[in-house]
Amino acid sequence: MAPDTRPTRTARRIPHSLETPGRGRVLISGASVAGPALAYWLHRYGFRVTVVERAPALRPGGQAIDVRGPAIEVARRMGVLDELRAHATELRGMSVLDEDGNDTHSTTDVTVSGGRLDRDDIEILRDDLVRILVRAGGPGIEYLFDDSIARIDDCGDEIRVRFTGGHERAFDIVVGADGIHSHTRALAFGPEEQFLRPLAGHLGVWTAPNILDLDRWQIVYRTRDEQTWGSMVMSVRNNSELRVYVGLNGLDHSDPALRDPQVQKQLIAERYAHMGWEIPRLLTYMWEAPDFHFDAGAQIHMDSWSTGRVVLLGDAGYCGSPASGQGSSMAMVAAHVLAGQLKAADGDHRRAFAAYERELRPWVTANQALADRQIDRAENAGNAEKSSENSGGGENSLPTFVDDDFYAVVDDFILPDHGEQGATAR
Ligand SMILES: Cc1cc2nc3c(=O)[nH]c(=O)nc-3n(C[C@H](O)[C@H](O)[C@H](O)COP(=O)(O)OP(=O)(O)OC[C@H]3O[C@@H](n4cnc5c(N)ncnc54)[C@H](O)[C@@H]3O)c2cc1C
């Protein structure tokens, strides 16, 4: 069943005089993974929480993302673990095809998108995860859709926020959880160029009907073309839909034209239209896909994740890129840590922000480094295949890097207990 992405709550405007700050008034920008996860914890700890999302409703875009390592424990403590598992993609394995569509390798051990299948990792569609996190937060969290922060004035004792909708409100803390191109970060820290580190290529993703009749299966289609990465296709939602991924190399990350979805689609069409296998057929669904998503493979690196009363969370502060495989898990773990530190500091933002960064930065840095490893592995695998007479690929050229070293990094974080274990939610 398609997820309900209508606003779960209508925007409510609360006059300042009626606000009861509780432990503190927190505004979170962005309702994807990081924002709702933080909202859940802060609300549970007694903060007054508002989430503002630029989109008119929870954004569709059911690309598969992974919840693994300590993020699974976060989900357990939020009481959503069973629901996440019930919505998992549950892929059985994958096949690797060469440019002519020949199956060069099949495995039930691993998939490119989900990692090792013998682990308890949860691969889930992004919009399913977001919906579950928002619902878990309950009705006490205020969601403002179709709105955004226009201006932030840090007055020292509070922050005054002007919204693009025109109204103004005061908060104690503002959290930028608005993704790799965070607007909150731009307002509080300056232009994106200072913080964005381009990695290899751009990624396009869209939904198509399951015209390949895949049964909980992933196909990786490899090309020798220098300008593309090939494609990854997987069946999702009880095999009723496909997710189609394509990758482009060599685009200028700073080109503003690349922000236009029509330009993005045109580029994909130009580079993929001549390809074999089922690619031309899959491309036809791209044009009208309701959830087409395109972005650069890039990371965010910052010397500090906070300034004054503003703090960054998830991709906004330390995006790992899809190549790290850890964006959503980092966001969920980070939300738990930040909320816990705000609770421990009883709302003292300076103390809490410093502790949040101290506690999380080593793990985040190690996870971001996984992306470079993945890109090197993928390039080596591609080169190995190109130099192979029969382009047979084989174990050593599998386009995945989820080995023991990867999981050693992923698992190397012990989730703190801020007294929530055993405490009654809300
Ligand atoms: C539509 C979409 C599709 C994605 N597809 C993939 C994928 O296929 N593979 C992958 O690895 N990762 C993907 N990601 C990124 C992935 O969700 C994150 O890496 C990870 O989950 C961390 O999430 P986040 O909440 O920090 O940031 P994000 O998931 O990027 O969420 C940021 C949120 O902030 C909102 N926002 C942006 N600007 C503003 C603003 N000015 N005011 C208010 N709200 C704003 C956005 O609409 C979005 O809801 C996708 C993200 C989105 C939004």
The ligand as a Gaussian input file, in Angstrom:
#p B3LYP/6-31G(d) Opt

LIG

0 1
 C       13.564000      13.009000      -1.204000
 C       14.843000      12.397000      -0.641000
 C       15.365000      11.238000      -1.218000
 C       16.547000      10.683000      -0.734000
 N       17.043000       9.550000      -1.324000
 C       18.163000       8.974000      -0.822000
 C       18.695000       7.777000      -1.405000
 O       18.183000       7.263000      -2.386000
 N       19.812000       7.225000      -0.862000
 C       20.432000       7.781000       0.224000
 O       21.440000       7.256000       0.696000
 N       19.965000       8.919000       0.790000
 C       18.855000       9.532000       0.280000
 N       18.384000      10.686000       0.861000
 C       19.128000      11.260000       1.991000
 C       18.843000      10.525000       3.284000
 O       17.497000      10.661000       3.637000
 C       19.749000      11.132000       4.356000
 O       21.110000      10.923000       4.007000
 C       19.595000      10.561000       5.746000
 O       18.387000       9.910000       5.955000
 C       19.744000      11.675000       6.801000
 O       18.559000      12.415000       6.777000
 P       18.383000      13.916000       7.175000
 O       17.069000      13.971000       7.885000
 O       19.590000      14.440000       7.871000
 O       18.330000      14.717000       5.773000
 P       17.343000      14.560000       4.536000
 O       16.786000      13.206000       4.447000
 O       18.021000      15.103000       3.340000
 O       16.100000      15.523000       4.906000
 C       16.128000      16.912000       4.905000
 C       14.698000      17.423000       5.059000
 O       14.731000      18.834000       5.184000
 C       13.756000      19.405000       4.323000
 N       14.192000      20.739000       3.969000
 C       15.145000      21.096000       3.088000
 N       15.263000      22.436000       3.060000
 C       14.370000      22.927000       3.948000
 C       14.038000      24.243000       4.371000
 N       14.630000      25.329000       3.849000
 N       13.067000      24.388000       5.322000
 C       12.438000      23.299000       5.849000
 N       12.730000      22.031000       5.466000
 C       13.682000      21.858000       4.538000
 C       13.699000      18.447000       3.140000
 O       12.502000      18.578000       2.406000
 C       13.807000      17.105000       3.848000
 O       12.548000      16.659000       4.291000
 C       17.216000      11.295000       0.377000
 C       16.694000      12.460000       0.956000
 C       15.515000      13.014000       0.454000
 C       14.968000      14.278000       1.107000

